[in-house]
């Protein structure tokens, strides 16, 4: 029996010119997409502030902050390092307590940090292009793939 090959062909872009042109357009011009993304993000944050958050809401917030951090690394909002750090720390502490207790409850300073981080993410979405978003998602994917991402719960 032959060993399975690791070779995987790349996806073929059917319309390369359309892909390039679409990559240069700002995300803000995709109104329906942007509204859907913001609605999902803010609903997850609202359920967390009410104390009704479930694991799916926390996963949405983790995704939001991961993208925010990767956009920050790419140079979008470099002056907001403290907002990024406080937001990540707040989400990690909420997630850690939530995993331990089964309920995701915010403290006041964590709520302020997550609100500020969400504002930064919204501002980043207004100025980036589709290509920048693809790069940010690639960074997040690579961080998780190569196990450089900080987990919510430490393995013991």
N, CA, C and O atoms as a GROMACS GRO file, in nm:
protein
  624
    1UNK      N    1   0.083  -0.116   0.000
    1UNK     CA    2   0.000   0.000   0.000
    1UNK      C    3   0.089   0.124   0.000
    1UNK      O    4   0.180   0.135   0.081
    2UNK      N    5   0.060   0.218  -0.092
    2UNK     CA    6   0.142   0.338  -0.105
    2UNK      C    7   0.106   0.440   0.003
    2UNK      O    8  -0.008   0.452   0.046
    3UNK      N    9   0.210   0.512   0.044
    3UNK     CA   10   0.190   0.618   0.141
    3UNK      C   11   0.118   0.735   0.072
    3UNK      O   12   0.145   0.766  -0.044
    4UNK      N   13   0.026   0.799   0.144
    4UNK     CA   14  -0.049   0.910   0.088
    4UNK      C   15   0.042   1.031   0.070
    4UNK      O   16   0.119   1.065   0.160
    5UNK      N   17   0.032   1.096  -0.043
    5UNK     CA   18   0.117   1.211  -0.073
    5UNK      C   19   0.069   1.335   0.000
    5UNK      O   20  -0.051   1.352   0.024
    6UNK      N   21   0.164   1.422   0.037
    6UNK     CA   22   0.131   1.548   0.103
    6UNK      C   23   0.098   1.658   0.003
    6UNK      O   24   0.057   1.767   0.043
    7UNK      N   25   0.113   1.631  -0.124
    7UNK     CA   26   0.089   1.732  -0.226
    7UNK      C   27  -0.059   1.768  -0.234
    7UNK      O   28  -0.145   1.681  -0.244
    8UNK      N   29  -0.087   1.898  -0.228
    8UNK     CA   30  -0.223   1.948  -0.246
    8UNK      C   31  -0.217   2.062  -0.348
    8UNK      O   32  -0.147   2.161  -0.326
    9UNK      N   33  -0.288   2.049  -0.458
    9UNK     CA   34  -0.282   2.156  -0.558
    9UNK      C   35  -0.346   2.284  -0.505
    9UNK      O   36  -0.440   2.280  -0.426
   10UNK      N   37  -0.293   2.398  -0.551
   10UNK     CA   38  -0.348   2.526  -0.512
   10UNK      C   39  -0.480   2.550  -0.582
   10UNK      O   40  -0.506   2.495  -0.688
   11UNK      N   41  -0.561   2.634  -0.520
   11UNK     CA   42  -0.686   2.671  -0.584
   11UNK      C   43  -0.657   2.757  -0.706
   11UNK      O   44  -0.565   2.840  -0.704
   12UNK      N   45  -0.733   2.738  -0.809
   12UNK     CA   46  -0.716   2.815  -0.932
   12UNK      C   47  -0.813   2.933  -0.928
   12UNK      O   48  -0.932   2.916  -0.904
   13UNK      N   49  -0.759   3.053  -0.951
   13UNK     CA   50  -0.842   3.172  -0.956
   13UNK      C   51  -0.902   3.181  -1.096
   13UNK      O   52  -0.829   3.192  -1.194
   14UNK      N   53  -1.034   3.176  -1.104
   14UNK     CA   54  -1.102   3.174  -1.232
   14UNK      C   55  -1.090   3.308  -1.303
   14UNK      O   56  -1.068   3.313  -1.424
   15UNK      N   57  -1.104   3.418  -1.228
   15UNK     CA   58  -1.099   3.551  -1.285
   15UNK      C   59  -0.989   3.631  -1.214
   15UNK      O   60  -1.019   3.702  -1.118
   16UNK      N   61  -0.864   3.622  -1.259
   16UNK     CA   62  -0.755   3.689  -1.188
   16UNK      C   63  -0.770   3.841  -1.183
   16UNK      O   64  -0.739   3.902  -1.081
   17UNK      N   65  -0.816   3.901  -1.290
   17UNK     CA   66  -0.831   4.047  -1.292
   17UNK      C   67  -0.940   4.092  -1.194
   17UNK      O   68  -0.924   4.191  -1.123
   18UNK      N   69  -1.050   4.018  -1.192
   18UNK     CA   70  -1.156   4.049  -1.096
   18UNK      C   71  -1.109   4.033  -0.953
   18UNK      O   72  -1.147   4.111  -0.865
   19UNK      N   73  -1.026   3.931  -0.928
   19UNK     CA   74  -0.972   3.908  -0.795
   19UNK      C   75  -0.885   4.025  -0.751
   19UNK      O   76  -0.895   4.071  -0.637
   20UNK      N   77  -0.799   4.074  -0.841
   20UNK     CA   78  -0.710   4.186  -0.809
   20UNK      C   79  -0.792   4.312  -0.784
   20UNK      O   80  -0.766   4.386  -0.688
   21UNK      N   81  -0.890   4.337  -0.868
   21UNK     CA   82  -0.972   4.457  -0.852
   21UNK      C   83  -1.053   4.451  -0.723
   21UNK      O   84  -1.068   4.552  -0.654
   22UNK      N   85  -1.105   4.335  -0.690
   22UNK     CA   86  -1.182   4.319  -0.567
   22UNK      C   87  -1.093   4.335  -0.445
   22UNK      O   88  -1.137   4.388  -0.343
   23UNK      N   89  -0.967   4.291  -0.455
   23UNK     CA   90  -0.875   4.302  -0.342
   23UNK      C   91  -0.842   4.446  -0.309
   23UNK      O   92  -0.807   4.477  -0.195
   24UNK      N   93  -0.852   4.533  -0.407
   24UNK     CA   94  -0.817   4.673  -0.385
   24UNK      C   95  -0.933   4.756  -0.332
   24UNK      O   96  -0.913   4.871  -0.294
   25UNK      N   97  -1.053   4.702  -0.330
   25UNK     CA   98  -1.168   4.779  -0.282
   25UNK      C   99  -1.174   4.776  -0.130
   25UNK      O  100  -1.145   4.673  -0.069
   26UNK      N  101  -1.211   4.887  -0.069
   26UNK     CA  102  -1.224   4.888   0.078
   26UNK      C  103  -1.339   4.799   0.124
   26UNK      O  104  -1.439   4.784   0.055
   27UNK      N  105  -1.321   4.743   0.242
   27UNK     CA  106  -1.426   4.660   0.299
   27UNK      C  107  -1.551   4.743   0.325
   27UNK      O  108  -1.663   4.691   0.319
   28UNK      N  109  -1.534   4.871   0.354
   28UNK     CA  110  -1.647   4.959   0.383
   28UNK      C  111  -1.743   4.972   0.264
   28UNK      O  112  -1.859   5.006   0.284
   29UNK      N  113  -1.696   4.946   0.142
   29UNK     CA  114  -1.784   4.953   0.026
   29UNK      C  115  -1.876   4.832   0.014
   29UNK      O  116  -1.973   4.835  -0.061
   30UNK      N  117  -1.846   4.726   0.086
   30UNK     CA  118  -1.930   4.607   0.087
   30UNK      C  119  -2.029   4.621   0.203
   30UNK      O  120  -2.013   4.560   0.308
   31UNK      N  121  -2.131   4.702   0.182
   31UNK     CA  122  -2.222   4.740   0.290
   31UNK      C  123  -2.287   4.621   0.358
   31UNK      O  124  -2.286   4.612   0.481
   32UNK      N  125  -2.344   4.530   0.281
   32UNK     CA  126  -2.417   4.419   0.343
   32UNK      C  127  -2.323   4.330   0.423
   32UNK      O  128  -2.359   4.284   0.532
   33UNK      N  129  -2.205   4.304   0.370
   33UNK     CA  130  -2.106   4.222   0.442
   33UNK      C  131  -2.064   4.291   0.571
   33UNK      O  132  -2.059   4.229   0.677
   34UNK      N  133  -2.034   4.420   0.561
   34UNK     CA  134  -1.985   4.494   0.677
   34UNK      C  135  -2.093   4.502   0.785
   34UNK      O  136  -2.062   4.488   0.904
   35UNK      N  137  -2.216   4.524   0.746
   35UNK     CA  138  -2.325   4.531   0.843
   35UNK      C  139  -2.345   4.395   0.910
   35UNK      O  140  -2.366   4.389   1.032
   36UNK      N  141  -2.340   4.287   0.833
   36UNK     CA  142  -2.355   4.153   0.891
   36UNK      C  143  -2.245   4.124   0.992
   36UNK      O  144  -2.272   4.072   1.101
   37UNK      N  145  -2.122   4.156   0.955
   37UNK     CA  146  -2.009   4.129   1.045
   37UNK      C  147  -2.021   4.210   1.173
   37UNK      O  148  -2.003   4.157   1.283
   38UNK      N  149  -2.051   4.339   1.159
   38UNK     CA  150  -2.064   4.424   1.278
   38UNK      C  151  -2.181   4.378   1.366
   38UNK      O  152  -2.171   4.381   1.488
   39UNK      N  153  -2.289   4.338   1.304
   39UNK     CA  154  -2.406   4.293   1.380
   39UNK      C  155  -2.373   4.168   1.461
   39UNK      O  156  -2.408   4.159   1.579
   40UNK      N  157  -2.307   4.072   1.399
   40UNK     CA  158  -2.269   3.949   1.470
   40UNK      C  159  -2.173   3.982   1.585
   40UNK      O  160  -2.189   3.931   1.696
   41UNK      N  161  -2.075   4.068   1.558
   41UNK     CA  162  -1.976   4.103   1.660
   41UNK      C  163  -2.041   4.175   1.778
   41UNK      O  164  -2.015   4.141   1.893
   42UNK      N  165  -2.125   4.273   1.749
   42UNK     CA  166  -2.185   4.351   1.857
   42UNK      C  167  -2.291   4.272   1.932
   42UNK      O  168  -2.312   4.295   2.052
   43UNK      N  169  -2.359   4.179   1.865
   43UNK     CA  170  -2.455   4.094   1.936
   43UNK      C  171  -2.382   4.003   2.035
   43UNK      O  172  -2.430   3.980   2.146
   44UNK      N  173  -2.266   3.951   1.995
   44UNK     CA  174  -2.188   3.867   2.086
   44UNK      C  175  -2.142   3.947   2.207
   44UNK      O  176  -2.146   3.898   2.320
   45UNK      N  177  -2.098   4.071   2.183
   45UNK     CA  178  -2.054   4.155   2.294
   45UNK      C  179  -2.172   4.193   2.384
   45UNK      O  180  -2.158   4.199   2.506
   46UNK      N  181  -2.289   4.218   2.324
   46UNK     CA  182  -2.407   4.254   2.403
   46UNK      C  183  -2.452   4.138   2.491
   46UNK      O  184  -2.488   4.159   2.607
   47UNK      N  185  -2.450   4.017   2.437
   47UNK     CA  186  -2.490   3.902   2.520
   47UNK      C  187  -2.389   3.879   2.632
   47UNK      O  188  -2.426   3.835   2.741
   48UNK      N  189  -2.263   3.908   2.607
   48UNK     CA  190  -2.162   3.895   2.712
   48UNK      C  191  -2.184   3.999   2.821
   48UNK      O  192  -2.172   3.967   2.940
   49UNK      N  193  -2.216   4.122   2.784
   49UNK     CA  194  -2.238   4.225   2.886
   49UNK      C  195  -2.364   4.198   2.967
   49UNK      O  196  -2.372   4.239   3.084
   50UNK      N  197  -2.463   4.131   2.908
   50UNK     CA  198  -2.584   4.095   2.982
   50UNK      C  199  -2.561   3.974   3.073
   50UNK      O  200  -2.642   3.947   3.161
   51UNK      N  201  -2.454   3.902   3.050
   51UNK     CA  202  -2.427   3.781   3.128
   51UNK      C  203  -2.494   3.658   3.071
   51UNK      O  204  -2.506   3.557   3.140
   52UNK      N  205  -2.539   3.666   2.946
   52UNK     CA  206  -2.609   3.555   2.882
   52UNK      C  207  -2.525   3.485   2.775
   52UNK      O  208  -2.577   3.408   2.695
   53UNK      N  209  -2.396   3.512   2.773
   53UNK     CA  210  -2.311   3.460   2.667
   53UNK      C  211  -2.292   3.310   2.679
   53UNK      O  212  -2.284   3.254   2.788
   54UNK      N  213  -2.285   3.246   2.563
   54UNK     CA  214  -2.253   3.104   2.555
   54UNK      C  215  -2.120   3.092   2.482
   54UNK      O  216  -2.059   3.191   2.442
   55UNK      N  217  -2.075   2.970   2.466
   55UNK     CA  218  -1.943   2.947   2.407
   55UNK      C  219  -1.934   3.003   2.265
   55UNK      O  220  -1.828   3.051   2.224
   56UNK      N  221  -2.043   2.998   2.189
   56UNK     CA  222  -2.041   3.050   2.052
   56UNK      C  223  -2.016   3.201   2.051
   56UNK      O  224  -1.946   3.251   1.964
   57UNK      N  225  -2.073   3.273   2.147
   57UNK     CA  226  -2.049   3.417   2.156
   57UNK      C  227  -1.904   3.447   2.189
   57UNK      O  228  -1.844   3.539   2.134
   58UNK      N  229  -1.848   3.369   2.278
   58UNK     CA  230  -1.707   3.388   2.315
   58UNK      C  231  -1.618   3.356   2.195
   58UNK      O  232  -1.518   3.425   2.173
   59UNK      N  233  -1.653   3.254   2.117
   59UNK     CA  234  -1.576   3.223   1.997
   59UNK      C  235  -1.579   3.338   1.897
   59UNK      O  236  -1.477   3.367   1.834
   60UNK      N  237  -1.694   3.404   1.883
   60UNK     CA  238  -1.702   3.521   1.794
   60UNK      C  239  -1.610   3.632   1.844
   60UNK      O  240  -1.538   3.693   1.765
   61UNK      N  241  -1.613   3.657   1.974
   61UNK     CA  242  -1.528   3.762   2.029
   61UNK      C  243  -1.380   3.728   2.018
   61UNK      O  244  -1.297   3.816   1.997
   62UNK      N  245  -1.348   3.601   2.033
   62UNK     CA  246  -1.209   3.558   2.015
   62UNK      C  247  -1.165   3.584   1.871
   62UNK      O  248  -1.055   3.633   1.847
   63UNK      N  249  -1.251   3.553   1.776
   63UNK     CA  250  -1.220   3.577   1.635
   63UNK      C  251  -1.202   3.726   1.607
   63UNK      O  252  -1.111   3.767   1.536
   64UNK      N  253  -1.290   3.807   1.665
   64UNK     CA  254  -1.282   3.952   1.646
   64UNK      C  255  -1.150   4.005   1.698
   64UNK      O  256  -1.082   4.081   1.629
   65UNK      N  257  -1.114   3.966   1.817
   65UNK     CA  258  -0.990   4.018   1.876
   65UNK      C  259  -0.867   3.961   1.807
   65UNK      O  260  -0.764   4.029   1.801
   66UNK      N  261  -0.874   3.840   1.757
   66UNK     CA  262  -0.762   3.786   1.680
   66UNK      C  263  -0.740   3.867   1.552
   66UNK      O  264  -0.626   3.901   1.518
   67UNK      N  265  -0.848   3.898   1.482
   67UNK     CA  266  -0.836   3.978   1.360
   67UNK      C  267  -0.789   4.119   1.394
   67UNK      O  268  -0.707   4.176   1.323
   68UNK      N  269  -0.841   4.176   1.504
   68UNK     CA  270  -0.799   4.309   1.546
   68UNK      C  271  -0.649   4.311   1.573
   68UNK      O  272  -0.579   4.405   1.533
   69UNK      N  273  -0.600   4.209   1.642
   69UNK     CA  274  -0.457   4.204   1.673
   69UNK      C  275  -0.373   4.188   1.546
   69UNK      O  276  -0.268   4.251   1.534
   70UNK      N  277  -0.417   4.105   1.454
   70UNK     CA  278  -0.338   4.086   1.332
   70UNK      C  279  -0.340   4.212   1.246
   70UNK      O  280  -0.239   4.245   1.183
   71UNK      N  281  -0.452   4.284   1.242
   71UNK     CA  282  -0.455   4.412   1.170
   71UNK      C  283  -0.364   4.513   1.238
   71UNK      O  284  -0.298   4.593   1.172
   72UNK      N  285  -0.362   4.510   1.370
   72UNK     CA  286  -0.272   4.598   1.445
   72UNK      C  287  -0.126   4.567   1.410
   72UNK      O  288  -0.045   4.658   1.392
   73UNK      N  289  -0.093   4.439   1.402
   73UNK     CA  290   0.044   4.398   1.364
   73UNK      C  291   0.080   4.444   1.223
   73UNK      O  292   0.196   4.474   1.194
   74UNK      N  293  -0.022   4.450   1.136
   74UNK     CA  294   0.000   4.493   0.999
   74UNK      C  295   0.014   4.645   0.987
   74UNK      O  296   0.048   4.696   0.880
   75UNK      N  297  -0.012   4.719   1.095
   75UNK     CA  298   0.008   4.862   1.095
   75UNK      C  299  -0.120   4.945   1.097
   75UNK      O  300  -0.113   5.067   1.081
   76UNK      N  301  -0.234   4.884   1.117
   76UNK     CA  302  -0.359   4.956   1.125
   76UNK      C  303  -0.390   4.985   1.271
   76UNK      O  304  -0.439   4.898   1.343
   77UNK      N  305  -0.363   5.108   1.315
   77UNK     CA  306  -0.387   5.146   1.453
   77UNK      C  307  -0.271   5.114   1.545
   77UNK      O  308  -0.293   5.069   1.657
   78UNK      N  309  -0.148   5.136   1.499
   78UNK     CA  310  -0.032   5.100   1.580
   78UNK      C  311  -0.024   5.181   1.709
   78UNK      O  312   0.038   5.138   1.806
   79UNK      N  313  -0.088   5.298   1.712
   79UNK     CA  314  -0.084   5.380   1.833
   79UNK      C  315  -0.178   5.328   1.942
   79UNK      O  316  -0.181   5.382   2.052
   80UNK      N  317  -0.254   5.223   1.912
   80UNK     CA  318  -0.350   5.169   2.007
   80UNK      C  319  -0.303   5.036   2.066
   80UNK      O  320  -0.384   4.945   2.087
   81UNK      N  321  -0.176   5.025   2.093
   81UNK     CA  322  -0.122   4.900   2.148
   81UNK      C  323  -0.186   4.865   2.282
   81UNK      O  324  -0.216   4.749   2.308
   82UNK      N  325  -0.206   4.966   2.367
   82UNK     CA  326  -0.264   4.939   2.497
   82UNK      C  327  -0.408   4.890   2.487
   82UNK      O  328  -0.451   4.808   2.568
   83UNK      N  329  -0.483   4.940   2.388
   83UNK     CA  330  -0.621   4.893   2.368
   83UNK      C  331  -0.621   4.746   2.328
   83UNK      O  332  -0.702   4.667   2.377
   84UNK      N  333  -0.529   4.710   2.239
   84UNK     CA  334  -0.519   4.570   2.195
   84UNK      C  335  -0.482   4.480   2.313
   84UNK      O  336  -0.544   4.376   2.334
   85UNK      N  337  -0.381   4.520   2.389
   85UNK     CA  338  -0.337   4.439   2.502
   85UNK      C  339  -0.445   4.424   2.609
   85UNK      O  340  -0.468   4.314   2.660
   86UNK      N  341  -0.511   4.536   2.643
   86UNK     CA  342  -0.616   4.529   2.746
   86UNK      C  343  -0.734   4.444   2.699
   86UNK      O  344  -0.791   4.368   2.777
   87UNK      N  345  -0.770   4.457   2.572
   87UNK     CA  346  -0.880   4.377   2.519
   87UNK      C  347  -0.850   4.229   2.522
   87UNK      O  348  -0.935   4.148   2.561
   88UNK      N  349  -0.728   4.192   2.481
   88UNK     CA  350  -0.691   4.051   2.482
   88UNK      C  351  -0.684   3.995   2.623
   88UNK      O  352  -0.728   3.883   2.649
   89UNK      N  353  -0.628   4.075   2.716
   89UNK     CA  354  -0.622   4.030   2.855
   89UNK      C  355  -0.761   4.014   2.915
   89UNK      O  356  -0.787   3.919   2.989
   90UNK      N  357  -0.849   4.109   2.884
   90UNK     CA  358  -0.986   4.102   2.938
   90UNK      C  359  -1.058   3.979   2.886
   90UNK      O  360  -1.124   3.908   2.962
   91UNK      N  361  -1.047   3.952   2.757
   91UNK     CA  362  -1.115   3.835   2.700
   91UNK      C  363  -1.057   3.706   2.756
   91UNK      O  364  -1.130   3.610   2.781
   92UNK      N  365  -0.928   3.704   2.776
   92UNK     CA  366  -0.865   3.584   2.831
   92UNK      C  367  -0.911   3.558   2.974
   92UNK      O  368  -0.936   3.443   3.012
   93UNK      N  369  -0.922   3.663   3.054
   93UNK     CA  370  -0.966   3.642   3.192
   93UNK      C  371  -1.114   3.603   3.199
   93UNK      O  372  -1.152   3.519   3.280
   94UNK      N  373  -1.197   3.666   3.114
   94UNK     CA  374  -1.340   3.628   3.109
   94UNK      C  375  -1.352   3.483   3.064
   94UNK      O  376  -1.429   3.405   3.122
   95UNK      N  377  -1.278   3.446   2.961
   95UNK     CA  378  -1.284   3.309   2.911
   95UNK      C  379  -1.236   3.208   3.012
   95UNK      O  380  -1.295   3.102   3.027
   96UNK      N  381  -1.129   3.242   3.083
   96UNK     CA  382  -1.077   3.151   3.186
   96UNK      C  383  -1.177   3.130   3.298
   96UNK      O  384  -1.198   3.017   3.343
   97UNK      N  385  -1.239   3.239   3.343
   97UNK     CA  386  -1.341   3.225   3.448
   97UNK      C  387  -1.463   3.150   3.396
   97UNK      O  388  -1.523   3.070   3.468
   98UNK      N  389  -1.498   3.176   3.271
   98UNK     CA  390  -1.615   3.110   3.212
   98UNK      C  391  -1.596   2.961   3.196
   98UNK      O  392  -1.688   2.883   3.218
   99UNK      N  393  -1.477   2.921   3.159
   99UNK     CA  394  -1.448   2.778   3.146
   99UNK      C  395  -1.454   2.712   3.283
   99UNK      O  396  -1.503   2.600   3.296
  100UNK      N  397  -1.402   2.781   3.384
  100UNK     CA  398  -1.401   2.724   3.519
  100UNK      C  399  -1.541   2.717   3.580
  100UNK      O  400  -1.576   2.617   3.643
  101UNK      N  401  -1.621   2.823   3.560
  101UNK     CA  402  -1.751   2.829   3.628
  101UNK      C  403  -1.868   2.791   3.539
  101UNK      O  404  -1.975   2.756   3.589
  102UNK      N  405  -1.850   2.797   3.408
  102UNK     CA  406  -1.960   2.768   3.317
  102UNK      C  407  -2.042   2.889   3.280
  102UNK      O  408  -2.131   2.880   3.196
  103UNK      N  409  -2.013   3.006   3.341
  103UNK     CA  410  -2.082   3.130   3.310
  103UNK      C  411  -1.979   3.237   3.275
  103UNK      O  412  -1.877   3.252   3.342
  104UNK      N  413  -2.007   3.310   3.168
  104UNK     CA  414  -1.916   3.414   3.123
  104UNK      C  415  -1.968   3.548   3.177
  104UNK      O  416  -2.062   3.605   3.121
  105UNK      N  417  -1.908   3.597   3.284
  105UNK     CA  418  -1.950   3.720   3.350
  105UNK      C  419  -1.835   3.820   3.343
  105UNK      O  420  -1.720   3.787   3.373
  106UNK      N  421  -1.868   3.944   3.304
  106UNK     CA  422  -1.768   4.050   3.290
  106UNK      C  423  -1.753   4.129   3.420
  106UNK      O  424  -1.848   4.144   3.497
  107UNK      N  425  -1.633   4.180   3.442
  107UNK     CA  426  -1.610   4.281   3.544
  107UNK      C  427  -1.614   4.416   3.473
  107UNK      O  428  -1.610   4.422   3.350
  108UNK      N  429  -1.621   4.524   3.548
  108UNK     CA  430  -1.638   4.657   3.489
  108UNK      C  431  -1.519   4.697   3.400
  108UNK      O  432  -1.538   4.749   3.290
  109UNK      N  433  -1.397   4.673   3.449
  109UNK     CA  434  -1.280   4.712   3.369
  109UNK      C  435  -1.267   4.626   3.244
  109UNK      O  436  -1.219   4.674   3.141
  110UNK      N  437  -1.310   4.500   3.251
  110UNK     CA  438  -1.307   4.413   3.133
  110UNK      C  439  -1.409   4.457   3.030
  110UNK      O  440  -1.384   4.451   2.910
  111UNK      N  441  -1.525   4.503   3.077
  111UNK     CA  442  -1.628   4.552   2.986
  111UNK      C  443  -1.578   4.675   2.912
  111UNK      O  444  -1.598   4.688   2.791
  112UNK      N  445  -1.514   4.765   2.983
  112UNK     CA  446  -1.460   4.885   2.920
  112UNK      C  447  -1.352   4.850   2.818
  112UNK      O  448  -1.348   4.908   2.709
  113UNK      N  449  -1.266   4.756   2.853
  113UNK     CA  450  -1.158   4.717   2.762
  113UNK      C  451  -1.212   4.650   2.636
  113UNK      O  452  -1.164   4.677   2.526
  114UNK      N  453  -1.312   4.563   2.652
  114UNK     CA  454  -1.370   4.496   2.536
  114UNK      C  455  -1.449   4.593   2.448
  114UNK      O  456  -1.448   4.580   2.325
  115UNK      N  457  -1.518   4.690   2.509
  115UNK     CA  458  -1.588   4.792   2.429
  115UNK      C  459  -1.491   4.875   2.348
  115UNK      O  460  -1.516   4.905   2.231
  116UNK      N  461  -1.380   4.912   2.409
  116UNK     CA  462  -1.279   4.991   2.339
  116UNK      C  463  -1.214   4.909   2.227
  116UNK      O  464  -1.186   4.961   2.118
  117UNK      N  465  -1.190   4.781   2.254
  117UNK     CA  466  -1.132   4.694   2.151
  117UNK      C  467  -1.228   4.677   2.034
  117UNK      O  468  -1.186   4.674   1.918
  118UNK      N  469  -1.357   4.666   2.062
  118UNK     CA  470  -1.456   4.654   1.955
  118UNK      C  471  -1.463   4.782   1.872
  118UNK      O  472  -1.479   4.776   1.750
  119UNK      N  473  -1.451   4.897   1.937
  119UNK     CA  474  -1.447   5.024   1.864
  119UNK      C  475  -1.326   5.030   1.771
  119UNK      O  476  -1.337   5.075   1.657
  120UNK      N  477  -1.211   4.983   1.820
  120UNK     CA  478  -1.091   4.980   1.736
  120UNK      C  479  -1.112   4.886   1.618
  120UNK      O  480  -1.073   4.920   1.506
  121UNK      N  481  -1.171   4.771   1.641
  121UNK     CA  482  -1.196   4.676   1.533
  121UNK      C  483  -1.290   4.736   1.428
  121UNK      O  484  -1.268   4.719   1.308
  122UNK      N  485  -1.394   4.806   1.473
  122UNK     CA  486  -1.486   4.870   1.379
  122UNK      C  487  -1.415   4.977   1.297
  122UNK      O  488  -1.439   4.990   1.177
  123UNK      N  489  -1.327   5.054   1.361
  123UNK     CA  490  -1.252   5.156   1.289
  123UNK      C  491  -1.156   5.092   1.188
  123UNK      O  492  -1.139   5.144   1.078
  124UNK      N  493  -1.096   4.981   1.226
  124UNK     CA  494  -1.008   4.910   1.133
  124UNK      C  495  -1.085   4.860   1.012
  124UNK      O  496  -1.037   4.868   0.899
  125UNK      N  497  -1.206   4.807   1.035
  125UNK     CA  498  -1.287   4.758   0.924
  125UNK      C  499  -1.324   4.868   0.826
  125UNK      O  500  -1.343   4.843   0.708
  126UNK      N  501  -1.334   4.991   0.875
  126UNK     CA  502  -1.372   5.103   0.788
  126UNK      C  503  -1.259   5.143   0.693
  126UNK      O  504  -1.286   5.198   0.587
  127UNK      N  505  -1.134   5.115   0.729
  127UNK     CA  506  -1.023   5.166   0.647
  127UNK      C  507  -0.948   5.058   0.569
  127UNK      O  508  -0.871   5.092   0.478
  128UNK      N  509  -0.967   4.931   0.601
  128UNK     CA  510  -0.889   4.828   0.533
  128UNK      C  511  -0.952   4.790   0.400
  128UNK      O  512  -1.068   4.820   0.373
  129UNK      N  513  -0.871   4.722   0.318
  129UNK     CA  514  -0.921   4.667   0.193
  129UNK      C  515  -0.947   4.518   0.210
  129UNK      O  516  -0.914   4.459   0.313
  130UNK      N  517  -1.006   4.459   0.109
  130UNK     CA  518  -1.035   4.315   0.114
  130UNK      C  519  -0.904   4.236   0.124
  130UNK      O  520  -0.897   4.136   0.194
  131UNK      N  521  -0.800   4.281   0.054
  131UNK     CA  522  -0.670   4.213   0.058
  131UNK      C  523  -0.611   4.218   0.199
  131UNK      O  524  -0.552   4.121   0.246
  132UNK      N  525  -0.626   4.333   0.266
  132UNK     CA  526  -0.577   4.344   0.403
  132UNK      C  527  -0.650   4.246   0.495
  132UNK      O  528  -0.589   4.185   0.583
  133UNK      N  529  -0.779   4.231   0.474
  133UNK     CA  530  -0.856   4.135   0.555
  133UNK      C  531  -0.810   3.993   0.529
  133UNK      O  532  -0.799   3.913   0.621
  134UNK      N  533  -0.782   3.961   0.402
  134UNK     CA  534  -0.732   3.827   0.370
  134UNK      C  535  -0.598   3.802   0.438
  134UNK      O  536  -0.573   3.693   0.490
  135UNK      N  537  -0.511   3.903   0.437
  135UNK     CA  538  -0.380   3.889   0.503
  135UNK      C  539  -0.397   3.871   0.654
  135UNK      O  540  -0.328   3.789   0.715
  136UNK      N  541  -0.488   3.946   0.713
  136UNK     CA  542  -0.511   3.935   0.857
  136UNK      C  543  -0.563   3.795   0.893
  136UNK      O  544  -0.520   3.736   0.992
  137UNK      N  545  -0.655   3.745   0.813
  137UNK     CA  546  -0.706   3.610   0.838
  137UNK      C  547  -0.598   3.505   0.818
  137UNK      O  548  -0.597   3.404   0.889
  138UNK      N  549  -0.507   3.527   0.724
  138UNK     CA  550  -0.395   3.435   0.703
  138UNK      C  551  -0.303   3.435   0.825
  138UNK      O  552  -0.255   3.330   0.867
  139UNK      N  553  -0.278   3.554   0.880
  139UNK     CA  554  -0.194   3.563   1.000
  139UNK      C  555  -0.258   3.486   1.115
  139UNK      O  556  -0.190   3.410   1.184
  140UNK      N  557  -0.388   3.506   1.136
  140UNK     CA  558  -0.458   3.435   1.244
  140UNK      C  559  -0.450   3.285   1.221
  140UNK      O  560  -0.423   3.208   1.313
  141UNK      N  561  -0.475   3.242   1.097
  141UNK     CA  562  -0.471   3.099   1.065
  141UNK      C  563  -0.333   3.041   1.092
  141UNK      O  564  -0.321   2.933   1.150
  142UNK      N  565  -0.228   3.112   1.050
  142UNK     CA  566  -0.092   3.063   1.072
  142UNK      C  567  -0.055   3.058   1.220
  142UNK      O  568   0.012   2.965   1.264
  143UNK      N  569  -0.100   3.157   1.297
  143UNK     CA  570  -0.073   3.157   1.441
  143UNK      C  571  -0.135   3.034   1.508
  143UNK      O  572  -0.072   2.970   1.592
  144UNK      N  573  -0.257   3.004   1.470
  144UNK     CA  574  -0.325   2.888   1.529
  144UNK      C  575  -0.261   2.759   1.480
  144UNK      O  576  -0.241   2.665   1.557
  145UNK      N  577  -0.230   2.753   1.350
  145UNK     CA  578  -0.173   2.633   1.291
  145UNK      C  579  -0.039   2.596   1.354
  145UNK      O  580  -0.011   2.479   1.379
  146UNK      N  581   0.044   2.698   1.378
  146UNK     CA  582   0.178   2.673   1.432
  146UNK      C  583   0.183   2.683   1.584
  146UNK      O  584   0.290   2.689   1.643
  147UNK      N  585   0.064   2.684   1.647
  147UNK     CA  586   0.050   2.681   1.792
  147UNK      C  587   0.122   2.797   1.862
  147UNK      O  588   0.179   2.780   1.970
  148UNK      N  589   0.117   2.915   1.800
  148UNK     CA  590   0.173   3.036   1.862
  148UNK      C  591   0.064   3.117   1.929
  148UNK      O  592   0.094   3.214   1.999
  149UNK      N  593  -0.062   3.081   1.910
  149UNK     CA  594  -0.172   3.154   1.972
  149UNK      C  595  -0.180   3.119   2.120
  149UNK      O  596  -0.154   3.005   2.159
  150UNK      N  597  -0.217   3.216   2.201
  150UNK     CA  598  -0.229   3.195   2.344
  150UNK      C  599  -0.366   3.136   2.372
  150UNK      O  600  -0.467   3.198   2.339
  151UNK      N  601  -0.372   3.018   2.432
  151UNK     CA  602  -0.504   2.957   2.459
  151UNK      C  603  -0.574   3.026   2.575
  151UNK      O  604  -0.511   3.086   2.662
  152UNK      N  605  -0.707   3.015   2.575
  152UNK     CA  606  -0.785   3.070   2.686
  152UNK      C  607  -0.758   2.991   2.813
  152UNK      O  608  -0.737   3.048   2.920
  153UNK      N  609  -0.760   2.860   2.800
  153UNK     CA  610  -0.736   2.774   2.916
  153UNK      C  611  -0.601   2.706   2.900
  153UNK      O  612  -0.574   2.642   2.798
  154UNK      N  613  -0.518   2.722   3.001
  154UNK     CA  614  -0.387   2.658   2.999
  154UNK      C  615  -0.403   2.509   3.021
  154UNK      O  616  -0.484   2.465   3.103
  155UNK      N  617  -0.326   2.431   2.947
  155UNK     CA  618  -0.329   2.286   2.967
  155UNK      C  619  -0.245   2.250   3.087
  155UNK      O  620  -0.134   2.300   3.105
  156UNK      N  621  -0.300   2.162   3.171
  156UNK     CA  622  -0.225   2.124   3.292
  156UNK      C  623  -0.184   1.980   3.286
  156UNK      O  624  -0.121   1.930   3.378
   0.00000   0.00000   0.00000
